[in-house]
Amino acid sequence: MDFKNKKLIIFDFDGTLINSIPDLTLAVNKMLLHYNASPLTIEEVTPFIGNGAMPLVKRALKKALPNKELTDAFLEEAFTIYFSAYTAVTCDKTFMYPGVFHTLTKLDEKGYKMVICTNKPYSFIAPILEKLEIKHLFKSWIGEDSLTTKKPDAAPLLHLAKIQEVAIANCIMVGDSKNDILAAQNANMESIGVSYGYNYNENIADYNPTTVVDNFTDLEALF
């Protein structure tokens, strides 16, 4: 199997290109500290990641403050604290997975257009790309707040295909989460699941991507 007919590769961000769990956990714990709640471990926070910032905040609060009523006002306040905390540590300990820079460079040299579709807030994407020195490799990117819907809805993928002027048949989604695979299926697009990310502690193969790779560098043989 290969995907040499593809022209646009849509990448997820967290769990696929980068491991941002240390910084996300730090921001979550700064928020919890504000409410005198015990900090959560990286292992506890990991399954909460993938649906966007507010779901992460809500899940963390439910875990750390099980008896607290999570009113809209309280969630809004907590989210503001979290957002500020994460802004301060956006890419302090975040790192690329092994082989990401090399493989992205190879794909770029082969002429593939590459974009990012993430459920991370849009404002955090560019600073991380700049810090990791890979911003130049991507044509565009969208976050959870770029459109009215986010993954697993098909709209973000369809939007990226449209602005890059590439037919759906020539696009492919690469991600570690069921949200990525389901979004691709909803867009009638092929997909590649990476097995090393943080898919709610579930097996990415269970969601039937077109194929699964265990290492990011495995993509080089497919394109």
C-alpha positions as CSV (number, residue, x, y, z in Angstrom):
1,M,0.0,0.0,0.0
2,D,1.1,3.5,-0.8
3,F,-0.3,7.0,-1.0
4,K,1.8,8.5,-3.7
5,N,-1.3,9.8,-5.5
6,K,-2.0,12.2,-2.6
7,K,-1.2,15.9,-2.9
8,L,-2.3,17.2,0.5
9,I,-1.4,15.6,3.9
10,I,-3.5,16.8,6.8
11,F,-1.7,16.3,10.1
12,D,-3.1,16.3,13.6
13,F,-0.8,18.1,16.0
14,D,-0.8,16.9,19.6
15,G,-0.1,13.1,19.8
16,T,0.9,13.0,16.2
17,L,3.6,15.5,15.5
18,I,4.3,16.7,19.1
19,N,4.0,15.5,22.7
20,S,2.6,18.4,24.6
21,I,1.4,16.5,27.6
22,P,4.0,17.9,30.0
23,D,3.0,21.5,29.3
24,L,-0.7,20.7,29.3
25,T,-0.4,18.9,32.6
26,L,1.5,21.8,34.1
27,A,-1.2,24.2,33.0
28,V,-4.0,22.0,34.3
29,N,-2.3,21.8,37.7
30,K,-1.8,25.6,37.9
31,M,-5.5,25.8,37.4
32,L,-6.2,23.2,40.0
33,L,-3.9,24.9,42.5
34,H,-6.1,28.0,42.2
35,Y,-8.9,25.9,43.7
36,N,-6.7,24.2,46.3
37,A,-7.1,20.9,44.5
38,S,-4.5,18.2,44.4
39,P,-2.4,18.0,41.2
40,L,-3.0,15.4,38.6
41,T,-0.3,13.2,37.1
42,I,0.6,13.0,33.5
43,E,-1.0,9.6,33.3
44,E,-4.2,11.0,34.7
45,V,-4.3,14.0,32.3
46,T,-3.4,12.1,29.1
47,P,-6.8,10.5,28.5
48,F,-8.5,13.9,28.9
49,I,-6.7,15.3,25.8
50,G,-8.1,15.3,22.3
51,N,-11.5,17.0,22.2
52,G,-10.2,20.6,22.8
53,A,-9.3,22.8,25.7
54,M,-12.7,23.1,27.5
55,P,-13.3,19.4,27.6
56,L,-9.8,19.0,29.0
57,V,-10.5,21.5,31.7
58,K,-13.9,20.0,32.5
59,R,-12.5,16.4,32.8
60,A,-9.6,17.6,35.0
61,L,-12.0,19.4,37.3
62,K,-14.3,16.4,37.6
63,K,-11.3,14.2,38.5
64,A,-9.8,16.6,41.0
65,L,-13.0,18.1,42.5
66,P,-15.5,15.3,42.2
67,N,-18.0,17.0,44.6
68,K,-17.8,20.4,43.0
69,E,-20.8,21.6,40.9
70,L,-19.4,22.6,37.5
71,T,-21.6,25.6,36.7
72,D,-21.1,27.5,33.4
73,A,-19.7,30.4,35.4
74,F,-17.3,28.2,37.3
75,L,-16.1,26.5,34.1
76,E,-15.6,29.8,32.4
77,E,-13.5,31.1,35.2
78,A,-11.5,27.8,35.4
79,F,-11.0,27.9,31.6
80,T,-9.6,31.4,31.8
81,I,-7.1,30.4,34.4
82,Y,-6.1,27.3,32.4
83,F,-5.8,29.3,29.2
84,S,-3.5,31.9,30.9
85,A,-1.4,29.2,32.5
86,Y,-1.0,27.3,29.2
87,T,-0.1,30.5,27.4
88,A,2.8,31.0,29.8
89,V,4.2,27.4,29.2
90,T,3.0,26.7,25.6
91,C,6.2,25.1,24.4
92,D,8.4,24.8,27.5
93,K,8.6,21.0,27.5
94,T,6.7,20.1,24.4
95,F,8.8,18.1,21.9
96,M,8.5,16.5,18.5
97,Y,8.2,12.7,18.3
98,P,11.2,10.9,16.9
99,G,11.8,11.4,13.2
100,V,9.1,14.1,12.8
101,F,11.4,16.8,11.5
102,H,13.3,14.5,9.1
103,T,10.2,13.0,7.7
104,L,8.3,16.3,7.3
105,T,11.4,17.6,5.5
106,K,11.4,14.6,3.1
107,L,7.7,14.9,2.4
108,D,8.2,18.6,1.7
109,E,11.0,17.9,-0.7
110,K,8.8,15.4,-2.5
111,G,6.3,18.2,-3.1
112,Y,3.5,17.3,-0.9
113,K,1.4,20.1,0.6
114,M,1.1,19.8,4.4
115,V,-1.3,21.4,6.7
116,I,-2.4,20.9,10.4
117,C,-5.9,20.3,11.7
118,T,-6.0,20.2,15.5
119,N,-8.5,20.5,18.3
120,K,-6.0,22.8,20.1
121,P,-7.0,26.5,20.2
122,Y,-5.7,28.3,17.2
123,S,-3.6,30.8,19.0
124,F,-1.3,28.1,20.4
125,I,-0.4,26.5,17.0
126,A,2.0,29.1,15.5
127,P,4.1,29.7,18.6
128,I,4.7,26.0,18.9
129,L,5.6,25.6,15.3
130,E,8.0,28.5,15.5
131,K,9.6,27.2,18.7
132,L,10.1,23.8,17.1
133,E,11.3,25.4,13.9
134,I,8.9,23.6,11.6
135,K,6.4,26.4,10.7
136,H,7.9,26.8,7.2
137,L,6.9,23.2,6.4
138,F,3.1,23.9,6.6
139,K,0.9,25.8,4.2
140,S,-1.8,26.5,6.8
141,W,-3.4,25.3,10.0
142,I,-6.7,25.5,11.8
143,G,-7.6,24.9,15.5
144,E,-10.7,24.0,17.4
145,D,-12.0,27.6,17.3
146,S,-11.2,28.3,13.6
147,L,-14.6,27.1,12.4
148,T,-18.0,26.5,14.0
149,T,-17.3,22.8,14.3
150,K,-14.2,20.7,15.0
151,K,-13.0,17.1,14.6
152,P,-14.6,14.5,14.3
153,D,-16.8,16.7,12.1
154,A,-15.7,16.6,8.5
155,A,-15.9,20.4,8.1
156,P,-12.3,21.2,9.1
157,L,-10.8,18.7,6.7
158,L,-13.1,19.8,3.9
159,H,-12.1,23.4,4.6
160,L,-8.4,22.7,4.4
161,A,-8.9,20.7,1.1
162,K,-10.8,23.6,-0.3
163,I,-8.4,26.4,0.5
164,Q,-5.5,24.3,-0.8
165,E,-7.5,23.5,-3.9
166,V,-7.0,19.7,-3.7
167,A,-9.7,17.1,-4.4
168,I,-10.7,14.9,-1.5
169,A,-9.4,11.8,-3.3
170,N,-6.0,13.4,-3.3
171,C,-6.1,14.2,0.5
172,I,-5.2,12.1,3.5
173,M,-5.5,12.6,7.3
174,V,-2.8,11.5,9.6
175,G,-3.5,11.3,13.3
176,D,-3.4,9.5,16.6
177,S,-7.0,10.0,17.8
178,K,-10.3,8.5,16.9
179,N,-11.4,12.1,16.2
180,D,-8.9,12.2,13.3
181,I,-10.0,8.9,11.8
182,L,-13.7,9.6,12.3
183,A,-13.3,13.1,10.7
184,A,-11.6,11.5,7.7
185,Q,-14.3,8.9,7.4
186,N,-16.9,11.7,7.6
187,A,-15.1,13.6,4.9
188,N,-14.8,10.4,2.7
189,M,-11.1,10.7,3.0
190,E,-8.4,8.1,3.5
191,S,-6.5,8.1,6.8
192,I,-3.4,6.9,8.6
193,G,-3.5,6.2,12.3
194,V,-0.3,6.5,14.4
195,S,-0.2,4.0,17.3
196,Y,2.1,6.0,19.6
197,G,-0.2,9.0,20.5
198,Y,-2.7,9.5,23.2
199,N,-6.0,8.2,21.9
200,Y,-7.9,8.0,25.2
201,N,-5.9,4.8,26.0
202,E,-7.7,3.1,23.1
203,N,-6.2,1.2,20.1
204,I,-6.3,3.5,17.0
205,A,-6.8,0.4,14.8
206,D,-10.2,-0.2,16.3
207,Y,-11.4,2.9,14.4
208,N,-10.4,1.4,11.0
209,P,-8.1,3.9,9.5
210,T,-6.9,3.0,6.0
211,T,-3.6,1.9,7.6
212,V,-1.7,2.2,10.9
213,V,2.0,3.0,11.5
214,D,3.9,2.6,14.7
215,N,6.6,5.3,13.9
216,F,6.3,8.7,12.2
217,T,9.2,7.7,10.0
218,D,7.2,4.9,8.5
219,L,5.3,7.5,6.5
220,E,8.4,8.0,4.2
221,A,7.8,4.6,2.7
222,L,4.1,5.3,2.1
223,F,4.5,8.6,0.1
